[in-house]
Amino acid sequence: MKKRLLVLLLAAAALGLAWVVFDLLSPYRGYAGNVILEIAPGSRASQIADSLAARGVLRHRWPFLLRYLIGRPRRTLRAGEYMFDRPLRPIDVYRKLVLGEVYLHPVVIPEGSDRFDIARILNQRLGIDPGLFLRVTRQTMPIHDLDPRAPSLEGYLFPDTYRFPRGVSAATVVTTMLARFRHIVATRFADVGATLVVAQGRPRGAPLHQGGLTGWHDVITLASLVEKETPEASERPLVAGVFERRLALGMPLQCDPTVVYAAQLEDRPMGPITQTDLQLNSPYNTYRHAGLPPGPIANPGEASIRAALYPAGDALYFVANNQGGHVFARTLEEHQRNVARYRREVAASHRKEAETAGKNSKPAPGTKRRAAGAKNRAGNQKANHP
């Protein structure tokens, strides 16, 4: 009798073990689409197993828990945010949580984003406190070897697509972006890296190239202006050339984006730029102050950095062409003709919008705002705008 009972117990144990092994090795997906499951720090294994089963990641909780108990205390389930998008074996779910393969959110930082733009993006995508990010990016020691004159990390937070886990710190994000900038400099600009010297005392308005390049501070500052002035990659060397020739001649750069950035530093609301805005008393305002601003006004991409290093053309002026690009001129007389043409095109666009709005029961959304913005932009096209 005892022998028979023992045989039954062994058979039941073997069947149970076989069931556990079969379950652990059988892919399962009891959900549609994707599942993102957040495991809070301090969660018990039983709570995690319940959540996985409730969301359809596990068919049964016990095989998963048994594997967890066998692995203790050498291996623990790590907190974090996990994504499940395909059938997985419970053994693979266990490994995923033990290795901490948390979901990494893609974060796109567009070229030309400034620190304030990046702070908003990180807050929206990862919940990072914007104020904390801005405080971290005011600490310039991490780039002191590249730019000892930097007023902030602006310009060195390389725009790219990154992947971060939720809960990542602002400091980690900044470190990653700075590392990306250094990688780009080391791999894409190795030809100039050895000859680019750090110049701490270069006078404002001095030629950018004067017996060689004068430091990443000037290059990245100029590149940031180029990045904000035009979205057209083919125009960037020409815009850089205009600015460099103006620096050499002691002419003001009169770069509108520097005015916008100056207002942003002072927490001033800024709509379409007006003549009053151009008088803003800030060292970043290149209408009032000759030479480059104190530092970058945005984070330029590779094309704009290359344009700053290798400017082209022979123009001293440029004005928008009302088609997303610019028209360049060597003389003030030629530039004034281009400005007059631009204003005629803007006026014609205003009339067309007004006619379209008049045919409808109410104006098209944004018509008045766009018209006002175009009018103000036309008024600013003076000499490099100058």
C-alpha positions as CSV (number, residue, x, y, z in Angstrom):
1,M,0.0,0.0,0.0
2,K,2.8,2.4,1.0
3,K,4.7,1.5,-2.1
4,R,1.7,2.1,-4.4
5,L,1.1,5.5,-2.7
6,L,4.7,6.4,-3.2
7,V,4.5,5.5,-6.8
8,L,1.4,7.7,-7.2
9,L,3.1,10.6,-5.5
10,L,6.2,10.3,-7.7
11,A,4.0,10.1,-10.8
12,A,2.0,13.1,-9.7
13,A,5.3,15.0,-9.0
14,A,6.6,14.0,-12.4
15,L,3.4,15.1,-14.1
16,G,3.5,18.4,-12.2
17,L,7.1,19.0,-13.1
18,A,6.4,18.2,-16.7
19,W,3.5,20.6,-16.7
20,V,5.6,23.4,-15.2
21,V,8.4,22.8,-17.7
22,F,5.9,22.7,-20.6
23,D,4.3,25.9,-19.4
24,L,7.7,27.7,-18.9
25,L,8.8,26.7,-22.5
26,S,5.5,27.4,-24.3
27,P,5.2,30.9,-25.9
28,Y,2.0,32.7,-24.9
29,R,0.3,35.9,-25.8
30,G,-3.1,36.6,-24.2
31,Y,-3.4,40.3,-25.3
32,A,-3.8,42.4,-28.4
33,G,-1.4,45.0,-29.6
34,N,1.4,45.9,-27.1
35,V,1.4,45.8,-23.3
36,I,3.5,48.2,-21.2
37,L,3.7,47.0,-17.6
38,E,5.3,49.1,-14.9
39,I,6.8,47.3,-12.0
40,A,7.2,49.6,-9.0
41,P,10.2,49.4,-6.8
42,G,9.7,47.0,-3.9
43,S,7.0,44.9,-5.6
44,R,6.7,41.3,-4.4
45,A,7.2,38.5,-6.9
46,S,3.6,37.3,-6.3
47,Q,2.3,40.8,-7.2
48,I,4.4,40.9,-10.3
49,A,3.2,37.4,-11.4
50,D,-0.5,38.5,-10.8
51,S,0.0,41.6,-12.9
52,L,1.6,39.6,-15.7
53,A,-1.2,37.0,-15.7
54,A,-3.9,39.7,-15.5
55,R,-2.4,41.5,-18.5
56,G,-2.2,38.3,-20.6
57,V,1.6,38.1,-20.6
58,L,1.5,34.8,-18.6
59,R,-1.0,32.0,-19.0
60,H,-0.4,30.8,-15.4
61,R,1.4,32.5,-12.5
62,W,2.8,29.4,-10.7
63,P,5.4,28.2,-13.2
64,F,6.8,31.7,-13.3
65,L,6.8,32.0,-9.5
66,L,8.5,28.6,-9.2
67,R,11.3,29.7,-11.5
68,Y,11.7,32.8,-9.5
69,L,11.9,30.8,-6.2
70,I,14.6,28.5,-7.7
71,G,16.7,31.5,-8.7
72,R,16.5,33.3,-5.4
73,P,18.4,35.0,-3.8
74,R,21.0,35.3,-6.6
75,R,18.6,36.8,-9.0
76,T,15.8,39.3,-8.4
77,L,13.1,40.9,-10.5
78,R,14.0,44.5,-11.4
79,A,11.6,47.4,-11.2
80,G,10.9,49.4,-14.3
81,E,8.7,49.7,-17.3
82,Y,8.5,46.7,-19.6
83,M,7.0,46.3,-23.0
84,F,5.6,43.1,-24.4
85,D,4.7,43.0,-28.1
86,R,5.0,39.3,-29.1
87,P,4.4,35.8,-27.7
88,L,7.0,35.0,-25.1
89,R,7.8,31.9,-23.1
90,P,7.4,32.5,-19.3
91,I,11.1,31.6,-18.9
92,D,11.9,34.5,-21.3
93,V,9.6,36.8,-19.4
94,Y,11.5,35.8,-16.2
95,R,14.9,36.5,-17.9
96,K,13.6,39.9,-19.2
97,L,12.7,41.0,-15.7
98,V,15.9,39.6,-14.1
99,L,18.1,41.3,-16.7
100,G,16.1,44.6,-16.4
101,E,15.4,44.9,-20.1
102,V,13.2,47.9,-19.5
103,Y,11.3,49.7,-22.3
104,L,13.3,52.5,-23.8
105,H,11.2,55.4,-25.0
106,P,12.4,57.0,-28.3
107,V,13.0,60.7,-27.8
108,V,13.6,62.8,-30.9
109,I,15.5,66.0,-30.4
110,P,15.2,68.0,-33.7
111,E,18.1,70.0,-35.0
112,G,18.0,73.5,-33.9
113,S,16.3,72.8,-30.6
114,D,17.5,74.9,-27.7
115,R,17.7,73.9,-24.0
116,F,14.2,75.2,-23.4
117,D,12.8,73.1,-26.3
118,I,14.6,70.0,-25.1
119,A,13.3,70.5,-21.5
120,R,9.7,70.5,-22.9
121,I,10.3,67.4,-25.0
122,L,11.8,65.5,-22.1
123,N,9.0,66.5,-19.8
124,Q,6.4,65.3,-22.4
125,R,8.2,62.0,-23.2
126,L,9.8,61.0,-19.9
127,G,8.2,63.3,-17.2
128,I,11.6,65.0,-16.4
129,D,11.2,68.2,-14.5
130,P,12.0,71.0,-17.0
131,G,13.4,73.3,-14.3
132,L,15.8,70.5,-13.1
133,F,17.0,69.9,-16.7
134,L,17.6,73.6,-17.2
135,R,19.6,73.8,-13.9
136,V,21.7,70.8,-15.0
137,T,22.5,72.4,-18.4
138,R,23.7,75.5,-16.7
139,Q,26.7,73.6,-15.3
140,T,29.4,73.9,-17.9
141,M,32.2,71.9,-16.3
142,P,31.5,68.8,-18.5
143,I,32.6,70.7,-21.6
144,H,35.2,72.9,-20.1
145,D,37.9,71.2,-22.1
146,L,36.1,72.0,-25.4
147,D,34.7,75.4,-24.5
148,P,35.9,77.2,-21.3
149,R,33.8,80.3,-22.3
150,A,30.5,78.5,-22.5
151,P,27.7,80.2,-20.6
152,S,25.7,76.9,-20.6
153,L,25.7,73.5,-22.3
154,E,23.6,75.1,-25.1
155,G,25.1,74.0,-28.4
156,Y,26.6,70.8,-27.1
157,L,23.4,68.8,-26.5
158,F,23.6,67.1,-29.9
159,P,20.2,66.7,-31.6
160,D,19.4,63.1,-32.4
161,T,17.0,60.3,-31.7
162,Y,17.7,58.8,-28.2
163,R,16.2,56.0,-26.2
164,F,15.8,56.4,-22.5
165,P,13.9,54.5,-19.8
166,R,11.2,56.2,-17.9
167,G,12.6,57.5,-14.6
168,V,16.0,58.4,-16.1
169,S,17.6,61.4,-14.5
170,A,18.2,64.7,-16.1
171,A,21.9,64.3,-15.5
172,T,22.0,61.0,-17.3
173,V,20.2,62.5,-20.3
174,V,22.6,65.4,-20.5
175,T,25.6,63.1,-20.2
176,T,24.3,61.0,-23.0
177,M,23.8,64.0,-25.3
178,L,27.2,65.4,-24.5
179,A,28.8,62.0,-25.3
180,R,27.0,62.0,-28.6
181,F,28.4,65.4,-29.4
182,R,31.9,64.3,-28.6
183,H,31.4,61.2,-30.8
184,I,30.3,63.3,-33.7
185,V,33.3,65.7,-33.3
186,A,35.7,62.8,-33.0
187,T,34.4,60.8,-36.0
188,R,33.0,63.4,-38.4
189,F,35.3,66.3,-37.8
190,A,38.6,64.5,-37.1
191,D,40.2,66.5,-39.9
192,V,39.8,69.8,-37.9
193,G,39.9,68.4,-34.4
194,A,43.7,68.4,-34.2
195,T,44.1,72.0,-35.4
196,L,41.1,73.6,-33.7
197,V,42.6,75.5,-30.8
198,V,40.7,76.9,-27.8
199,A,40.8,80.7,-27.9
200,Q,39.6,82.2,-24.6
201,G,40.4,85.8,-25.4
202,R,39.2,86.3,-28.9
203,P,37.7,89.9,-29.2
204,R,34.0,90.1,-30.2
205,G,33.6,90.7,-33.9
206,A,37.1,89.5,-34.9
207,P,37.3,87.3,-38.0
208,L,36.4,83.7,-37.2
209,H,39.4,82.5,-39.3
210,Q,42.5,84.4,-38.4
211,G,45.5,82.2,-38.9
212,G,43.3,79.1,-38.4
213,L,40.2,78.1,-36.5
214,T,39.8,79.8,-33.2
215,G,37.9,77.3,-31.0
216,W,34.7,75.2,-30.7
217,H,33.0,78.1,-28.9
218,D,33.0,80.2,-32.0
219,V,32.3,77.4,-34.4
220,I,29.3,76.1,-32.4
221,T,28.0,79.5,-31.8
222,L,28.1,80.4,-35.5
223,A,26.6,77.0,-36.3
224,S,23.7,77.6,-34.0
225,L,22.9,80.9,-35.8
226,V,23.1,79.1,-39.2
227,E,20.8,76.3,-37.9
228,K,18.1,78.7,-36.8
229,E,18.3,80.9,-39.9
230,T,17.6,78.2,-42.6
231,P,16.2,74.7,-42.7
232,E,17.8,74.2,-46.2
233,A,21.0,72.2,-45.9
234,S,22.3,73.7,-49.2
235,E,21.9,77.2,-47.9
236,R,23.8,76.7,-44.7
237,P,27.3,77.3,-46.0
238,L,26.1,80.5,-47.7
239,V,24.5,81.8,-44.5
240,A,27.7,81.0,-42.6
241,G,29.6,82.8,-45.3
242,V,27.4,85.9,-44.9
243,F,28.0,85.9,-41.1
244,E,31.7,85.3,-41.3
245,R,32.2,88.2,-43.8
246,R,30.2,90.5,-41.5
247,L,32.3,89.5,-38.6
248,A,35.4,90.3,-40.6
249,L,34.1,93.7,-41.6
250,G,32.8,94.6,-38.1
251,M,29.2,94.6,-39.4
252,P,26.4,93.6,-37.0
253,L,25.0,90.1,-37.8
254,Q,21.4,91.2,-37.3
255,C,20.2,87.6,-36.8
256,D,16.6,87.5,-35.8
257,P,16.8,84.2,-33.9
258,T,19.3,85.8,-31.4
259,V,16.6,88.3,-30.5
260,V,14.1,85.4,-29.8
261,Y,16.7,83.6,-27.7
262,A,17.5,86.8,-25.8
263,A,13.8,87.2,-24.9
264,Q,13.6,83.5,-23.9
265,L,16.5,83.9,-21.5
266,E,14.5,86.7,-19.8
267,D,11.2,84.8,-19.8
268,R,9.7,87.4,-22.1
269,P,6.8,86.3,-24.3
270,M,7.8,86.6,-28.0
271,G,5.5,86.6,-31.0
272,P,6.4,87.8,-34.4
273,I,9.5,90.0,-34.0
274,T,8.7,93.7,-34.0
275,Q,11.0,96.8,-34.3
276,T,10.7,97.2,-30.5
277,D,12.0,93.7,-30.0
278,L,15.1,94.5,-32.0
279,Q,16.0,97.0,-29.3
280,L,16.1,94.4,-26.5
281,N,19.1,95.2,-24.4
282,S,20.8,91.8,-24.3
283,P,24.3,90.7,-25.2
284,Y,22.6,88.0,-27.4
285,N,20.8,90.7,-29.5
286,T,23.0,90.9,-32.6
287,Y,21.1,93.9,-33.8
288,R,22.5,96.0,-30.9
289,H,25.8,94.2,-30.3
290,A,28.4,93.5,-33.0
291,G,30.1,90.1,-33.2
292,L,28.9,86.7,-32.2
293,P,26.6,86.4,-29.2
294,P,28.1,85.1,-25.9
295,G,27.4,81.5,-26.8
296,P,25.2,79.2,-28.9
297,I,21.5,80.0,-29.2
298,A,20.5,76.4,-30.1
299,N,22.0,72.9,-30.6
300,P,23.1,72.6,-34.3
301,G,23.2,69.4,-36.3
302,E,26.2,68.1,-38.2
303,A,25.4,70.0,-41.5
304,S,25.4,73.4,-39.7
305,I,28.6,72.7,-37.8
306,R,30.2,71.8,-41.1
307,A,28.9,75.0,-42.7
308,A,30.4,77.0,-39.9
309,L,33.7,75.3,-40.5
310,Y,33.6,75.6,-44.2
311,P,31.5,78.8,-45.2
312,A,30.9,79.5,-48.8
313,G,29.8,82.3,-51.2
314,D,30.5,86.0,-51.4
315,A,27.3,87.5,-50.2
316,L,26.9,90.0,-47.4
317,Y,23.0,90.0,-47.3
318,F,20.1,87.6,-47.5
319,V,16.4,87.8,-47.3
320,A,13.6,85.2,-47.3
321,N,12.2,84.3,-50.7
322,N,8.7,83.5,-49.4
323,Q,9.2,79.8,-50.4
324,G,11.1,78.5,-47.4
325,G,14.5,79.6,-48.6
326,H,16.5,82.8,-49.0
327,V,17.9,85.1,-51.7
328,F,21.5,86.2,-51.3
329,A,23.1,89.5,-52.4
330,R,26.6,91.0,-52.5
331,T,25.6,94.6,-52.4
332,L,23.1,96.6,-50.4
333,E,21.5,97.9,-53.6
334,E,20.9,94.3,-54.8
335,H,19.7,93.3,-51.4
336,Q,17.2,96.2,-51.3
337,R,15.7,95.0,-54.6
338,N,15.3,91.5,-53.1
339,V,13.7,92.9,-50.0
340,A,11.2,94.9,-52.1
341,R,10.4,91.8,-54.1
342,Y,9.8,89.9,-50.9
343,R,7.5,92.6,-49.5
344,R,5.4,92.6,-52.7
345,E,5.1,88.8,-52.5
346,V,4.0,89.1,-48.8
347,A,1.5,91.8,-49.7
348,A,0.1,89.6,-52.5
349,S,-0.2,86.7,-50.1
350,H,-2.1,88.9,-47.6
351,R,-4.6,89.9,-50.3
352,K,-5.1,86.3,-51.3
353,E,-5.7,85.2,-47.7
354,A,-8.1,88.1,-47.2
355,E,-10.1,87.2,-50.3
356,T,-10.2,83.6,-49.2
357,A,-11.3,84.5,-45.7
358,G,-14.0,86.9,-47.1
359,K,-15.6,84.1,-49.1
360,N,-16.1,82.0,-46.0
361,S,-18.5,82.6,-43.1
362,K,-15.5,83.0,-40.8
363,P,-11.7,83.4,-41.3
364,A,-9.7,80.3,-41.8
365,P,-8.0,79.3,-38.5
366,G,-4.7,81.2,-38.0
367,T,-5.2,83.5,-41.0
368,K,-4.9,86.7,-39.0
369,R,-2.0,85.4,-37.0
370,R,-0.1,84.3,-40.1
371,A,-0.7,87.6,-41.8
372,A,0.5,89.6,-38.8
373,G,3.6,87.4,-38.5
374,A,4.4,87.9,-42.2
375,K,3.9,91.6,-42.0
376,N,6.3,91.9,-39.0
377,R,8.9,89.6,-40.7
378,A,8.7,91.8,-43.8
379,G,9.3,94.9,-41.7
380,N,12.4,93.3,-40.2
381,Q,14.1,92.5,-43.6
382,K,16.6,95.4,-43.5
383,A,20.1,94.2,-43.9
384,N,20.8,90.6,-43.5
385,H,18.0,91.2,-42.8
386,P,20.1,94.6,-42.6
